[in-house]
Amino acid sequence: MSSCQLDSDDRRDLARRLMQWFAVHARDLPWRHDRTPYRVWVSEVMLQQTQAATVARYYRRFLKRFPTIESLAGASLEEVLKMWEGLGYYGRARYLHQAARHLVATNSGRLPSDRDELQSLPGIGTYTAGAIGSIAFGQRVAAVDGNACRVLCRVFSIRDDVTRSATRRKLKEIATNLLPEQHAGKFNEALIELGATVCTSRSPSCQLCPLADLCRARAANEQETLPVTRRRGKRPHYDVAAAVTIGDDGAVLVARRKLDDMLGGLWEFPGGKCQDGESLPACLVREMEEELGVIVDVGPPLTVVEHAYTHFSITLHAFICRLVDGQPRCLDCAAFRWVRPPDLDELPMSVADRKIAQALVEESDHRATGK
């Protein structure tokens, strides 16, 4: 069965069922109230690769601080990254900020409704443009994310690898043919909601699905095996060392990552990956000389942090260090700063570096109280 094998009455029936289900079962999420193009845009960017429950608390805080495109554009990148801290995929925040500044400079701070203009903005691809166009501007255009892909693959028994661009195009064509003449945004949301809450990747609740009797995968008892994705290789793991270099006045040396690096724009305790056969202290001595042009004496360990990223995982070993030669200068970083431990909370940091900062503050408090 394909969308082309559904006549107009069947397509209308599918859309009607889905939207009636959505009217009753849609989650009460903050971005579904007081919708403006800007608010839709922010929510869709935040929801990329992140669950709605996680996004909800960040969305409220972000919109309170940056209620308009103009307020976002007028903020520094550091402010924006600080408000984004913990949400991950920080390139999304950088692109959002960059696009806001572009819109203020060229379009009076307004988000365009034209799809091509939307996709010309940093960080807005096909899906995000479709979501903004349909939800914010009422356009009849599909928006197919991972949740919607899963529903369509199961209902129409699509056995092609969903990671392939050809399969994605096929699924978008199916979704486009299913769109009702009006309220395409509601349909898109309903399809995504069904995938997020009922047609889940594991143990889907088929008994609750409004499309259960239409679903080819369910009829063949294949709902657990679709969609098809290529197997990923084993995620690599790295040992990483970080220097918590404390000056005579108690301030600690931190560096800001280059914008085009992973976690670009965030502050970190400098260091890097251990090379084969290299000890952690030797790694730190090498990294500090390469990154900041200084020689450090590596002292006792402070903490160890385990963290997983999308494509690899790390064990981050933080050591208390002392500067023994040279003055810091940026050889492989965007900036450096000496910061008192209690003030580290003001800087945007990754989850892993924030844990090191917290360990440092706790260790400093213990020393101060003698406990």
DRENGUZA-341658 format. One record per atom (N, C-alpha, C): x, z, y negated. Coordinates in steps of 0.05 Angstrom, whole numbers, plus 5000, padded with zeros to 4 digits. Each point is the difference from the previous one (the first is absolute). Example, Ala and Ser with C-alpha at 12.3 -4.5 7.8 and 13.67 -1.06 7.14 Angstrom:
2
526451565114498250004976501850004976499349864979501650014976498550144978
***
This chain:
371
501750005024498350004976501850004975499349844981501450014974497950014979500850044975498150014978498449744998501349785007498749744998497749975020500050165021497950005020497750184992500250144978497850164990498549834979497449975005498549864980499550184976498749894979499750154976498350255004498149995018498350245005501750225013501749925020501750195013502050134981501149844982501950104981498750204981497649934991498550184983499350265015499449985026499350245016502450185002502349885005502550175003500550144973499949854978500550124974498050224994497549955006497950194995500550265015500549985026500650235017502350174988502149854994502450134990499550154974498649884982499650124974497950225001498149985018498150225003501550245012501749955019501650225011501750134979501349844983501750104979498550164980497649924993498350154981499550295009500050045026499450275011502650155006502049865010502450145011502549984983499949874977502449974984501050284991502650045002501250254991499850024970499850244991499950054971502850034990501149774992502849994990500149974970502050124987500050014971500049734986501249805012500149734987497449855003498050115014497449875002498150094978501150154980498450094978501349894974498349954980501049924974502049785002499249785012501949785006500549834975502549964996501049814980502149825014500649774989502149845013502650165003500850164980502450155002499950205022497850155003499750205021500049875028498749775002500049865026502949925007501449894980502849925004501750235009499950224986501750245008499350085028497550025007499250105027501049805021499749744996500849815020503150005004501550044978502950025003500750255016498750224993500650255015499349995029497949855006499049995028501649825018501849844988501749835017501750175018499649985026501650145021499850304998497850104988499650294998497150075005499550215015497350085006498450104976497449955001498350084977500150294994500050175021500050294995502550094985502349875005502450064986499949914971498949754996499949884974498250164981497950125010497950124983501250204979501750185009501150204982502049884980501549795009501849874981498549844979497949875009498449834982498950174977498850225006498850174979502250094980502250085010502250104983501149784983500449765012501149774986498249914978497449985006498149914979499650214978500450255006499850204979502449974981502349945010502449964983500049734987499149795015500149734989497249885002498250074982497249915003499549714993502049874987499749724991502549855006499849734999502449835003502050064978498950054975501750054978501650265004498750215010501550255005502149975021499449845021502049955021502349854989499549794984502149844989501750164980498850194986501550164981501850215011499650065026501650215013502749895009501950185004502549915012499749975030501849845011499949965029500550275014501650174989500550265013497450165001498450004979497450145000498249895022499949735002498349885020500950075028502649985005501050075027499550305006500150174980499550285005497150055009498149854987497250035007499549885028501749815008499749875026501550155022501650204993501750135020498550105024500949935023498850085025498249795012499149814985498249795010501549785015502649984994501649805015499749724990501749825012500049724992500149984970502150104988500250034971500249744985500649785014499949744987497249944989497950115013497349964990499750114972501150244995499950134974501649844979502349915008501749844981498549754992498849865020498649754993497550064983498650215006497750084985500750044970502150154996501050054973500949754986501549835015501049754989497649824992498049985017497749834994498450104977499850274998498550124977501449934974502650014999501449944975499749704994500049835020499649714996497249954988498050145011497249954991499750104971501250224993499850094972501449804981502249895009501549824983498749724998498549925021499149725000497049975001498550215008497149965004498350234989501050124979498650224986499350235019501650045021499650225019497649965018499249755005497849945017500949875026498850085022500649885026498549745002501349775007498649755001498249985024497949854999498249965022500849765017501549824989500949765014501950085023499549895023501550085024502949924998500649764990502849914997501550174979498650074979501350184980500550275011498150115016500450255013502550005018500249795017502249985019502749944986499949934975502549964986501250274990498450215001500950264991501750145022502050154993501750145019498350185019500549975026498750185019497249925009498949784989497349925008500249755017499350045026500049775019497249915005499749855022497449885006497850205005500750215016497950205006499250154974501950104985499450164976498449834980500849754997498549824982497149975009499749975026497349975011498350254996501350235004498550264997499250044971501949954981499350034972497949804991500349755009498249794992497150065010499850095025497350055011498850264991501650214999498950274993499750044970502049914985500050054971498549784984500249755010498949784985497749865014499150095024497749895013500449725011502549925006500549735009499649995031499149775009499649955029502649925012501750205006502649955012500650225020501249925022500650195022502450184993500050245011502450184998500350125028502149915014500350075028502550165003499750265004502350185005500350045030501750195008500450055029497550105014498450164986497650105012498049775005499749834980498249775003501049815022502649965001501149835021499250105028500250265004499450125025497149955008498150044981497249955005499549715008501149824984499549715005501249915027502450105006501349935025498350095024498750234998498450105022497349865001498749984978497349885000500249715009502049854991500249715007502149955022501050205012501949985022502449814993501350074978502349854991502550115015501349835015502250095017502749924990500149884976502549924988501350254987502749984998501550224989499350034970499050244992499150044973502350034980502450025010502350024982500949724990498949795012500649724993498349924976501249854981498649924977497749815006500349845022497849825008497650155009500450225014497850175009498650134976501650094981498950134976498349804985500949754998498449804986497449955015500149995026497649965016498050224996501050255000498250234996498850004972501549914980498949994973497949784998500449785014498049795001497450115012500250155022497750115013498550194981501650174987498850204982498649864976501249784990498949854978497349885008499849895025497649895009497850205005500750255004498150215004499050134974501349954978499350134975497149934992498550194991497449954989500249864973497949874991500149874974500450194977499050245003500450214980501250255012501150164983501250265009502349975020501749804995502249965018501950245001500250144977501750244999499050215019497450045000498850205019500549925029499749745005500649915028502950055007501849934983502950055005500550295006498950174983500450295003498850105027497649895006498750095025501649925024501149765000501649915023502550175003501350074978502450175000499250285009497850104990499150275007499450025030498749805011499450005028502650025017502049854992502650015014501450274997499750124976501350264995498750235014497449995004498650245010498749975027499449755009498649965025501649825019500749774991501549815016503050054997500850255007502750094996501949885021502650024994502049885017500050115029499550265001499850135026497350145003498949995024497450135006497949934980499449744996497849934981497350125009498450074980497450125006497949785001500149845021498249765002497150085000499350245009497250085001498950044972501750024980499150044972500249754984500949785012500549754985497549844997499449914975497749834996500349725011502449935008500549735010500650005030499450235013500850035028499049785018497449924997498949805018501049724994501449974977501249744993502949985008501250225008502950025004500849885027501649794999501049875024502050185015501650154985502050175013498650225015497950124988498650215014498649905025498949764999498649885023502049965023502549944993502149965021501650255005499350224988501450255002503049974992500449854978502749954990500450124972498350174992500250114972502650154996501150115021502550154998502549824999499749755009502349825002500149804977498049994983500049834977500050174975501349914978501449754998502749995014501049765003502649965013502250014978502050165005502350014982502649985017502049894988502549985015501350285001501450045022501250265004502450034981500250244988502250054982502350125016502449934992502450125012500250304994501750135014500450294994501050044972498750194986500850064973502750134999501949894984502750124999500050274986501950165007500350274988502850024988500250134977502650034986500450294993502550085001500950264989500949944971498950164982500649964971501050274989501949994983501150244987499449994970499350244989499450024972501650234988501149954976501750204986498350154979499950265004498850174980502350134984500949854980502450074986499350194976501050245001499250204981502350054980499449984975502150054979500450294994502050064983500650274993497750154987498349854986497750134986497550015017500349925026497750025018498349755002500549804982498549755001500949845024498249825009500649845023500049704992501749855013500449714993498049835016498349854986498249815013500449724989499249805015500349724992497449865003499549804983497649845002500649745014498449935019500449755015499449754983501449795006499649754985497149905007498849864980497349915003499649815023502049845007499649815022500850115027500750265001500650135025497450115012500150075026497850155012499750264984497650094995499550244984501149974972500049764990501249944974498750164977501650114983499050164977499850305006500150085025499850285007502850144997499950264995502450164999500650115028502650035006500850095026502550164999500550155021502650125004501849795012502149914987501549765008501350045028500349785013501249995027499349745013499950005026499449755014500350025030499849775014500149995029502850045010500250155022502650035014500749745014502549934998501049775015500850095028500349815018500750065028502550165001499950235014502450175004500750174976498350004979500650154976498650275001501450214992498750264999498350024975498250184999498250044977501650074975501950195001501650054976501649764990501149855019501549764992498249794987497649985011498149824988499450074971499650264995499450094973502349954981502450055008502349954983500249714992499649835020500149714995497749914982497650085006497649924985500250094971500950244995500150104972502149854984502249925013502049854986499049724994498549885019499049724996497749994981498350215000497650004983500450104972501650224998500350134974502950034991501949915016502850014992501250284998499050185017501050275000500950085028501750215001500950125025498650275002498850055023498650265004501250145024499950264999500650185022497450075014499849935025497550045015499950285012498050154991499850285009497950035022498650235000498250065022497549834999498749965023497449865001497950154985498249864987497750134986497449975017499449765009497649965016500349735014498249965020499849755015497149914998499649744993497349894997499749765018497950015016499349775017497849844985500449734998498049854986499849725012497649895002499549745011498949814978501349774998499049794982498649795018499149784988498549805015501749875022502549944993501649855019502450155012500450244991502250165011499550304994501550175013499850294995502850114995500150234987502550124993500150305006502350105005500650294998501850044976499050134980501450034975501350284999502750004999501550255000501050054972499050224988500850074972502250225001502149964984502250194999500450094971500750264997500950094974502849904995500349884977502649884994501150094972502649974996501350074975501649774990499749944974501649784988502950094997501949845011502850084998501749804984498949764996501649804984498249784990500449924975498649784988497550094985499049834982497650044986497949805010497550085005498049825011499649764981499849765013499349764986498549825020498249844991498449845018501449755010501050025024501149765013498049865018498250165012497949895017497450164997499250054976497550134994499149924972497550074993499049924974500650204978500250255008500650224981500750255015501250194987500550265012499350224980499750245010499250224982500750265013500850204984500350275010497450154993498950135020497350124997500150285012498950194986499750275011497949995023500550145022498249985023497050044993499250194983497150024995498849754986501849854986499049764985499849755017501050025026499849765017497249915005498150194998497249935004498949804980501449974977499049814980500849715006501949965019500949745007498549885023499449745000498849875023502149975023499350105023501749995023498549915025501449905020498849945026499350265014498449985021499250245015502450145011501949855011502450125012501750144979500549884977501650134980498550244987497349984999498550234989500450245018500249965027500450225018502850134996501949834994502750114994499850174974498649894980499850154974498650275005498050005016498650255006501850205015501649905018501950175015502150114981500949844980501950094981498950224982497549964991498750214983499750265015499149975025499750255017502750145004502149845005502650125005501050134974499549874977500850124974498550264995497450005007498450254996501050225017500849935025501050215019502650124989501849824989502550104989499450184976498149924983499550154975498850285007498450025021498750255007501550165020502049875012501650145020498650045026497849855005498550025024500749775020
***
